[in-house]
């Protein structure tokens, strides 16, 4: 018998979940690095940005209850542009 339920852990190869308390202004993924985590914001908010000739350009904000990752990098194993 085949298990018909989707395995979300297999989609992104997630092995474990852990709770983190991350200080303000911590960079979770630098441009050019490959993402290996997906985050769920339980409290606070997060800013997604990229560097344009020395200027931080905000691309998107995320808030409590949102999942955050460089999904293209995470899924395809390619360096992140954000």
C-alpha positions in Angstrom: 0.0 0.0 0.0 1.3 3.5 -0.9 1.1 6.3 1.6 -1.0 8.9 -0.2 -0.2 11.8 2.3 2.2 14.4 1.0 5.5 14.5 2.9 6.3 18.2 3.4 9.5 17.4 5.1 10.7 15.6 2.0 9.9 18.6 -0.2 12.6 20.7 1.4 14.5 17.9 3.0 13.7 19.1 6.5 15.1 16.8 9.2 14.2 18.5 12.4 12.5 21.6 13.8 13.9 23.7 16.5 12.8 26.9 18.3 15.2 29.8 17.9 15.3 33.2 19.6 17.1 35.4 17.1 18.4 38.9 18.0 17.2 41.9 16.1 19.1 42.7 12.9 20.6 39.2 12.6 21.2 38.2 9.0 19.9 34.7 8.5 21.1 34.2 4.9 23.7 36.2 3.0 23.5 36.8 -0.7 25.3 34.1 -2.6 24.8 31.5 0.1 22.6 28.4 -0.3 19.5 28.3 2.0 19.2 25.3 4.2 16.4 26.4 6.6 12.8 27.6 6.5 11.6 29.8 9.3 8.2 30.3 10.9 7.9 33.7 12.6 6.3 33.2 16.0 6.9 36.7 17.3 8.2 39.8 15.6 8.8 40.5 11.9 11.5 39.9 9.3 12.7 42.0 6.3 13.9 40.4 3.1 16.4 42.6 1.3 19.2 42.7 -1.3 22.2 44.9 -1.8 22.3 47.3 -4.8 25.6 49.1 -5.1 26.0 49.4 -1.3 22.3 50.2 -0.6 20.0 47.8 1.2 16.8 47.5 -0.9 13.9 46.1 1.0 12.0 43.5 -1.1 9.4 42.2 1.4 8.4 42.1 5.0 7.1 39.0 6.9 5.1 39.0 10.1 4.0 36.6 12.8 2.6 33.4 11.3 4.5 33.7 8.1 7.0 31.2 6.7 10.2 32.7 5.5 13.0 31.3 3.3 14.8 32.0 0.1 12.6 29.3 -1.4 14.3 29.2 -4.8 17.6 28.7 -3.1 16.2 26.1 -0.7 14.4 24.1 -3.3 17.0 24.2 -6.1 20.1 24.3 -4.1 21.3 27.5 -5.8 22.9 30.6 -4.2 20.4 33.1 -3.0 20.1 36.6 -4.5 18.3 37.9 -1.4 
